[in-house]
Amino acid sequence: MALDNKKYVLLQFQTCMIIHICRLVEKINVSIGQDHNSKYLIGVLDIYGFESFKANSFEQFCINYTNEKLQQHFNQHVFKTEQEEYTREEIDWSYIEFIDNKDVLDLIEKVIVYSGLLNGTIMKPGGIIALLDEACMFPRSTHETFSHKLYQTFRSHPRFFKPKLSRTGFTISHYAGEVQYQSEQFLDKNKDYVVPEHQDMLTASKCFFVSGLFPPMPDEATKSSNKSSKFSSIGSVFKVQLFRKYSLI
């Protein structure tokens, strides 16, 4: 329990430090005269390298998901859009075949859909991130039950495979090749708990910098939390941030 508390405090501190750095960068941009109303901007995109190691965990999953998203953007604008333009302008050219990775992205990021009917509700399964969030919200879930759910849901998916010599691992056929992931720490790494007691302790810190990173929680939030841990999905937050960055490219 003590180690868990230490881990969650460090995660909270790391998150607030990243937010602080982002706000600092925003202040720097304002100080050097960046026009936030401008319709155009020049930015630098720091692209993750596609990762496939001997052991691949949640970090590699998120990094490779990002690469799939960027690859889709590349396919859309370099191949699909350009070739449609050639067709409209009746240019004599040879069609360039390219692999559409939409099915991989659906496998990863698709949301769970609930369809209401007269006799009840039918749930259409979501992607891996949605099923991971679902597993994280059930106290009795383990990486074994999570993996078993993936095997059931995606047993016929052409991009998803169950390794023969693994009971809990899974393989995704990415655009750059197959990667086998070990699910042992997926649930723990996806959980971003905000514990009110930790928040109160850091807010009361005598270090001005630390207490500034953790302003007091609003009364409404404190009452609604009822001093219990609030689960936030790192995978879903990562997906939302990725969509926002993707829209700027």
URMOSUL-V429815 format. One record per run of one state. SS is the DSSP state (alpha for helix, beta for strand, coil for the rest). FROM is the first residue (numbers start at 1). LEN is the number of residues. If there is no record, write none. Layout:
<<SS	FROM	LEN> <SS	FROM	LEN>>
This chain:
<<coil	1	1> <alpha	2	30> <coil	32	26> <alpha	58	31> <coil	89	13> <alpha	102	8> <coil	110	3> <beta	113	5> <coil	118	2> <beta	120	5> <coil	125	3> <alpha	128	9> <coil	137	6> <alpha	143	11> <coil	154	6> <beta	160	2> <coil	162	8> <beta	170	5> <coil	175	2> <beta	177	5> <coil	182	4> <alpha	186	5> <beta	191	4> <coil	195	1> <alpha	196	8> <coil	204	4> <alpha	208	6> <coil	214	5> <alpha	219	7> <coil	226	4> <beta	230	4> <alpha	234	15> <coil	249	1>>
